[in-house]
Amino acid sequence: MSTNVSPVLTEEVSANPVKRLNRGRLTFRRFLRNKTAVVGAAGILFLVLLAVVGPYMLYWRFDDIDPNAFLSPPDSAHLLGTTQAGRDVLALTARGLGKSLLIGFLVAILSTSISAMVGASAAYLGGWYERSMLWIIDLLLVVPSFFLIAIVSRSAPDGDTSWLLLVVLLAAFAWPLSARVVRSLTLSIREREYVLAAKFMGLGAFRIILRHILPNASSLLIIDATLGVGYAILSETGLSYFGFGVHAPDTSLGTLIGEGARMATTYPWVFLGPATVLVFLVLCVNAVGDGLRDALDPNSASGGQA
């Protein structure tokens, strides 16, 4: 029995081929379906623009002093009021936001990179190396990191780059828990056919980890890096609040919140500006992290159908 296919239909099918979505586009489409995550991404973009462009567009700089406005409430000249030193709260918040974001992103990148390499190499190489790494991870998990960071950062010399030591210290204590998760994931990935084939072809362990293992753990690493930004910002805020973080004359959200907490009931605008920005920033980061988790997980129903 013969079947007759319409030539018109054949031409339409050939003229309009079905486009296959790669993983990146599929993930992006699933992410866009999560309205909360989209709002969070828009909020982070707004805050980044405020931190980068704001200091150049605002009339007042963060270190300018208005001799006619000491602890002045919000008005047309100072939208968020001024501090006891006559400095504009909005300009200080933009400056502090930029420093907190920079610290958060650097700590997240460093800690995620360390956890990825240590966790993957420990699971793939095994033996004494794995036992040593697990011992170091367990040790760092029980060490009181907050007090150690406070002690070391307190003794750091003041300067424009003193905050870099804070980045290194936060990253040094932020990776162990994620490294354990990466190790558990690598234990299953290393037994797959493409990893075994690469090993039999004579590829070195370092190349196999970089080219075959870590790309297949990228979903976890992306989520870990995103949530790590929020962790780093909160950690920096806590340290700066107690005077162990960013040193004067520089400022951060934690420094501003620590200075304004003493006047939260009498001059609330000094405290509410940076505190509101901090809460909004952490909420946006967590929303984006949840959205990425749902978008990268094919078994999640939150991202919808492709």
N, C-alpha and C positions, 0 to 999 in steps of 0.2 A: 504494500500500500504506500503510495507516494504522498508526500505532504507538500503543499504549495505555500511558499513564504512570499508574502507581498514584497515586491522590490522597494516600494515606498517605505514600508516599515524597516526594511534592512538598511536603507539609506539613513533613516532617522536614528537608528541605533548606532550606526557607525559614525554619524555626525555628532552625536551626544554620548560619548563613552562615559561609563560610570567612574567617577573619581574616587580612588581609594584614599582614605585618611591615614596618614602616618600617626605614630604614637604621640608626637608633639601636638599636632592639630586636634587629635581626639582628646588629649588631656586638657588642652585650652578650651575646647568646647564644653567639656564637663565642668571645668572650673567656672565658666561664665554662667552656667545654670544655677550656681550657688550664689544667690543674691547677697547673702551676708559676706561671703568672701570677696565679692566684687566691691562692695561698699568698703570693706577693710583695705583692699588694694588701693582704692581711690583715696582713702584717708591717709595711707602711708605716703602716696605720691604727693598729696597736699602738704604733709608735714615735711617731706624732703625738700619740696620747693620753698617752703617757708624757711627752712634752715639754710638752704643754699643761696636763694635769691633775696630772702627777707632782709638780711643785714645791709644789702646794697640799695634796697628800695625804701627802707624806713628812714625817717628824718633823723632819729636819734641813733647813735651807736651805743653798744653795750657798755662802753667805758666813759661815755659822756655824762657830765653832771649838770643838772639844771639847778642853779642856785636859788631859783624862785619857787621850786617845787620839791619840798622834802616831805616824804610820806603823803604825797598828794593823791587823792582818790582818782579813779578813772575820769577823764574828761576829754575834750577834743584835742588837746595838746599831747596827752599821754593816755592812750586808749586803755591800758591796763594799770594806770597809776604809776607811782614812783616808789622807790625804796627810801630808807632812812638816810641814804647818802645822796639822794636826788637823782638816781639812775633810773632810766625808763625800764619798766618791768617787761614790756613787750620786746624790746631790743635784747634784754637779758635772756628772756625765754627763747628767742630765736637762736641766740648764741649757744645757750645751754643745750637746746634741742639738737643743734648740729654736732656738738661734741658728744652727746649721748648716743646719737645715731652712728657716728663714726666708730665709737668704742664698741657699740653693739654689733655692727656688721663685721668689724675686724675680729672680734672675739668669736663670732659664729663661724666665720670662714676658717680661722685657725683651729678651733676645737673640732669642727667637723672633719677637717683634713687629717688631724692627728688621730681621731677615733676611727676614721676609715682605714688608714694605713696600718695602725696598730691592731685593730680588730681583724682585718682581713689577713694580714701577714701571720698573726698568731694562729688563726684557724688553718691556714694553708700550710704553713711550715711545720706546726706541731712541735713535739719533743720538748727539749729544755727551753727553747725560745718561748713557746706557748705558756709553759709553767711560769717562766719569769715574768712575762707580761701580765698574766692573771694575778700574780702576787703583787705587782706594782699597782694594778687596777684596784684590787681589794684594799691595798694600803691607802690609796688616795681617796677611796670612798669613805673611809672612817676617819680621815684626818680632818680636824676642824679648819676648813679652808678659809672661812671668813676671818678668823683671828690671825692666821698666818699672813693672809693678804694685807690685813690692816697693819700688822707689825712691819712688814717689809715695805709697803707703800709709804708708811709714815716716815721711814728713815731715808726715803728717796730724796735726792736733791731737787730743789725747785727749779723750774725752767719751762720753756715752751714745749719740750718733748717729755716731760715727766709723766704724762698720762700714758705713754707707750709702755712703761713698766706695769701699769695697771692692766693694760690689754694682755700682756704676756702672762701675768699672774692669774687673771680670770680664765684665760684659755687653758692654762696648765692644769686647772682643777675642774674644767667643764667637760672634758672628753671621756673619762672612764666609763660612765654608765652607757653612753652611746657606743663605746668600743665593745662592750659586752654584747650589745644587740647585734652589731655588725659581725662579730665573731660567730654568733649563733646562726646568722643568715648565711655566712660563708661556709659553714660546715655542711650545709645542704647544696650550695652552689658548686663546691669543689668536686662533687661526685658526678656532675652532669657531663654529657658526652663531649660538648665542645671544649670544656676545660681539660678533660682527659686527652682529647685529641691534640690540643695545644701542647700538653706536657709530653706526649709521645713524639711530637714533632721537634722537640728539643728546645722549646722556648724557655727562657729563664723564669724563675718564680716572680721576679719583680714585674716583668712584662705581662705575665699571665694575670697577676693581680690587677694591674692597671687597665688591661685591654679586655679582660673577660669577666672578672669577678666584680670589681667596683661598678662598672656600667650596669650590671644586673642588680646592684643594690642602690642604684641612683635614686629610686623613689624614696627609700628610707632616708638617704643622706640629704635630699632636698628638704624633706619635712623637718629633719633634725636641725638643719641650718636655719630654717625659717623660725622655728620655735626657739632656737638658740639666741636669736637677736633679742627676743623679749626677756629671756633669762639674763643675758649680759646687761641689758639696760637696767633691769631691776636690781641686779647685783651691784652695778656701779652706783645706782641711786642710793642703795642702802649704805655703801661704804662712804660715799660723799656726804650723806646725811650726818654721819658721825665724825666727819672730818678726816677720813682716811682715803678719799678718792682723789678727784681732781683738785689740784692746789691753786690757790689764788696767785696771780690776778685772773687766771682763766676761770671758767665757770661751766657748770653742767646742770642738768635738771635736778640732780640730787643735791648739789650745792645750794641751789636756789630754794629748794624745798626745806633744806635744813636751816637756812637763814630766815625763811619766812614762817617756819613753824612756831617760833617764839612770839610772833605777832598775829597768829591765825585768828584770834578772837578780837583783837583790837584794830588791826589793819589787815583785814582778810585778803585784800587784793594782792598783797605781796606773796601770799601763799597759794591762793587759788589759781593764779595764772599757770605757773609751771606744774602744779599738781594736776590740773585738768588736762594739760597737754600730755603728761606722763600716762594718766589713766587711759586717755583716748588712744595713745600710741600703742600701749600694751594690748588693748582690746582689738585694735586693727591687726596687729601682728598675729595674735591668737586666731582671729577669724581667717586670715590668709593661710595660716598653718593648717587649720581644720579643712579649709577648702582644697588645699593641695593634697591632703591625705585622702579625701574622698575622690578627687579627680584622678589620682594616681592608682587608686585601688579599684581594679575592675569588678570586684565583688561588692563594692559599696553601692547602695541604692540611692544615696544622696546626690550623686552626680548625674543621675538620669541615664537614659539609654543613648547610645551613640547614634 
